[in-house]
Amino acid sequence: MGRLVIISNRAPSVDGSGDSGGLVVALKDALAKDGGLWIGGAPKQTDAPSPSLIFHHRQDFDIGLFELEPKLYRDYYLGYSNSVLWPALHGRVDLIDVQPCYAAAYREVAGRLARLIAETVRDDDLIWVHDYQLIPLAHELKALGVKSRIGFFLHIPLPDLQTFKAIPDWRDLARWLADYDLIGFQTRRDLGHMINIFRHTLRGELRSNGNMGIAGREVALGCFPISINVDGFRRLAAEGAVNTPAPSLPRLIGVDRLDYSKGLPQRLVGYQKFLESHAAFHGKVSLLQIAPPTRDDVDAYKAIRTELEHLAGHINGRFGTVDWTPVQYIHRALPRDELAVLFRLSRVGLVTPLFDGMNLVAKEYVAAQDAADPGVLVLSQFAGAAEEMPEALIVNPHDPQDIAQAISTALEMPLGERIERHDALYSHLQDHDVDHWCAAFLKRLVSVERLDVDGVARFPGLEPWAQVG
Ligand SMILES: O=P(O)(O)OC[C@H]1O[C@@H](O)[C@H](O)[C@@H](O)[C@@H]1O
């Protein structure tokens, strides 16, 4: 039986430190099952990259690191990945920065990485590629004769066809995506966009089994909403809260990387509107916004930071008193256990991105609550999480009045209604935690029929994966 091989731009740490959140938690168990391998970028760049993967053996799985030169990395990561694809796929075509060296670096990295991977994978390995930084990988691997099944999961949104076409290389991207055996999306929204893009670009035909026929082969598509370790996060919050005093005022909380897709200025403007129209709450509520820095070297990120800091200062200057600071703003990351407790002790969770693949903060906020006295989640209609969390207060993040209204509804919501909404949200999460996500994707990847090229279904005997979870 083959191994599970995960490939992502960032690799987990080689010593297991910092494993507590995100993708590593999600994939660790599946990887540990049969001696899995995780291939990802080395944390540092070098002028003399190693000509092969650098392997590290961890107790639970192996890690293979690839190295890149600083300029190539910049053009591939800050450039094409985060100055072209990230804004475009988040619908911010106005922020796309097209430079010829970016696209070339993006392809170069995928090509180089494919050569390193081809040296180590076997036909019966199951390859799972993650996210927008590595879209051309299946194409490159197949060109090198790699016969493993290859799945891809897009963690961020896929926009509609017109927006997608704003990317200069949109045809290539569509073709590269069509080289995967299975493509997974966070939402039905994104899945629908992919079907439309394949139809328009590659004359793809939707089959009755949900796959698409493209140029003589089938590409399986599916919706697999990512999640968190629900029980673990609930325990972290409950245990940590035991010795933490409750805040003196009911608190609203927001936790987001300082990214323009997160709708942070719009959120503050909504809060400002709320304060304008609810004088009774002056001095009686506060907003804690934690916004750790990210991709600081990209201009669009510098601009959003300036805008947010200006707004926070403006609101505090306008409404604050000697005893009351309406907005507390923290521009650094806090440890996960501290965040869990802050979520539990906050009356309202504000998750109002302008466009988001999923948004796990929404799920963490719900998991962290005390079921007997839960807080209320205010959630953007454009977060992928909104498809699964209709019992949140759903808002339009572009409409400050809507945000203001939701804040006041949340603060005034009776206990019975808070419990009812939380119960519904929490029980859905319990049935759809991160293990469920991982198992569902792998089960589907294993079951993909590969009748391509020579008309023969390849790679039988991978059934054990279908039992994950
Ligand atoms: O650029 P960074 O810091 O590696 O972050 C990338 C990640 O950012 C996260 O916000 C996205 O949800 C992931 O999909 C993405 O891969």
PDBQT file of the ligand as one rigid body, heavy atoms in Angstrom, charges set to zero:
ROOT
HETATM    1  O1  LIG A 501       1.168  33.149   3.156  1.00  0.00    +0.000 OA
HETATM    2  P1  LIG A 501       1.042  32.298   4.366  1.00  0.00    +0.000 P 
HETATM    3  O2  LIG A 501       1.333  33.019   5.621  1.00  0.00    +0.000 OA
HETATM    4  O3  LIG A 501       1.753  30.999   4.240  1.00  0.00    +0.000 OA
HETATM    5  O4  LIG A 501      -0.487  31.932   4.475  1.00  0.00    +0.000 OA
HETATM    6  C1  LIG A 501      -1.090  31.214   3.459  1.00  0.00    +0.000 C 
HETATM    7  C2  LIG A 501      -2.387  30.678   3.956  1.00  0.00    +0.000 C 
HETATM    8  O5  LIG A 501      -3.178  31.757   4.435  1.00  0.00    +0.000 OA
HETATM    9  C3  LIG A 501      -4.385  31.361   5.037  1.00  0.00    +0.000 C 
HETATM   10  O6  LIG A 501      -5.073  32.446   5.494  1.00  0.00    +0.000 OA
HETATM   11  C4  LIG A 501      -5.199  30.656   4.026  1.00  0.00    +0.000 C 
HETATM   12  O7  LIG A 501      -6.396  30.191   4.584  1.00  0.00    +0.000 OA
HETATM   13  C5  LIG A 501      -4.437  29.489   3.459  1.00  0.00    +0.000 C 
HETATM   14  O8  LIG A 501      -5.215  28.944   2.465  1.00  0.00    +0.000 OA
HETATM   15  C6  LIG A 501      -3.117  29.947   2.896  1.00  0.00    +0.000 C 
HETATM   16  O9  LIG A 501      -2.363  28.862   2.397  1.00  0.00    +0.000 OA
ENDROOT
TORSDOF 0
